[in-house]
Each structure stands twice: as C-alpha cells, then as structure tokens.
C-alpha cells in the first residue's frame, strides 16, 4: 500500500482487525519517519501516546507495526484494536 494522506483516508480504508496483513499494510500507509523528520522524533511521538490528532494516532500504529516486524510478533494488532475507535472518531469528526 502506498502512503495515504490524512485527507484521503476514509472509514472504508480501515481494515478488519482480524486481517493481520491488511492491518500491517494500513499501518505502513503512514510514514512516521517522513512526517516527523527522523526516527528519534517519530519514536518519541509514538511513545508519548498523546493521541491528539489523526497523525499522532497513525504514527503510533506505524511505529508499533515496525517494532512488531523487528520483534517478529503481532503486538501491533493489539495497538490497532486500541487505536481504531479513536481513528474512526477522528474521521467522523471532520
């Protein structure tokens, strides 16, 4: 999946929580390194869990998905389940 801007993101683009590959692909549709300008800033934002806007929510998922890939686990799915209602609320509130 290519990058999807926040403006182009829709509720229909959110994958089913049970579809691991689609959730990972969705997580990679936001490049936190590019958005924040560095690994360090991306990591700090993701770990802060401030969750004040769509970019922060998507960055947290992006960072956790990359970490999960390196750890070879599926923890990012738990993160997605936690963040999905918040992402949905952001999308509905536009």
C-alpha atoms as one frame of an Amber mdcrd trajectory, in Angstrom:
protein
   0.000   0.000   0.000   1.225   3.462  -0.819   1.083   6.364   1.584  -2.438
   7.606   2.238  -2.728  11.197   3.367  -4.979  12.008   6.286  -7.161  13.965
   3.895  -7.628  10.929   1.649  -8.190   8.455   4.474 -11.736   7.164   4.807
 -13.551   4.823   7.166 -13.735   2.315   4.337  -9.930   2.144   4.229  -9.728
   0.800   7.786  -9.036  -2.927   7.648 -10.735  -5.628   9.637  -8.969  -6.211
  12.954  -8.650  -9.938  12.203  -6.780  -9.391   8.916  -3.161  -9.204  10.056
  -1.675  -8.470   6.637  -4.169  -5.726   5.845  -3.634  -4.086   9.233   0.128
  -4.111   8.671  -0.305  -2.676   5.182  -2.583   0.036   6.577  -0.046   0.857
   9.292   2.599   1.314   6.603   0.357   3.748   4.696   1.599   6.477   7.072
   5.346   7.109   7.169   6.112   8.467  10.604   9.809   8.889   9.841   8.958
  11.156   6.931   6.213  13.011   8.813   8.350  13.735  11.896  11.642  14.046
  10.038  13.638  11.431  11.934  13.463   8.086  13.679  14.018   9.748  17.051
  11.151  12.229  16.681   8.836   9.549  15.311   9.672   7.248  18.220   9.212
   9.987  20.803   5.826  10.942  19.377   4.674   7.305  19.239   5.816   6.572
  22.777   4.164   9.703  24.171   0.674   8.285  23.458  -0.743  11.821  23.279
  -3.211  10.783  20.560  -4.468  14.308  19.924  -4.924  14.033  16.166  -5.025
  11.607  13.273  -1.308  11.913  12.552  -0.383  11.007  16.116  -2.716   8.005
  16.052  -1.402   6.774  12.729   2.199   7.341  13.776   1.720   5.257  16.900
   0.373   2.394  14.808   3.139   2.823  12.216   5.848   2.716  14.856   4.356
  -0.289  16.647   3.942  -2.202  13.370   7.599  -1.646  12.512   8.632  -2.691
  16.012   6.477  -5.805  15.746   8.097  -6.689  12.453  11.530  -6.455  14.056
  10.442  -8.443  17.121   8.599 -10.917  14.893   5.371 -10.628  16.890   1.836
  -9.365  16.383   1.597  -6.771  19.148   0.683  -4.144  16.547  -2.704  -5.860
  16.220  -3.457  -5.038  19.859  -2.392  -1.465  19.197  -4.690  -1.309  16.163
  -7.638  -2.636  18.185  -6.986   0.092  20.749  -6.491   2.884  18.213  -9.166
   2.001  15.670 -12.086   3.582  17.607 -10.015   6.749  18.036  -9.124   6.826
  14.334 -12.786   6.295  13.455 -13.798   9.171  15.734 -11.228  11.463  14.083
 -12.507  10.534  10.634 -16.142  11.059  11.602 -15.342  14.398  13.215 -14.037
  16.026  10.044
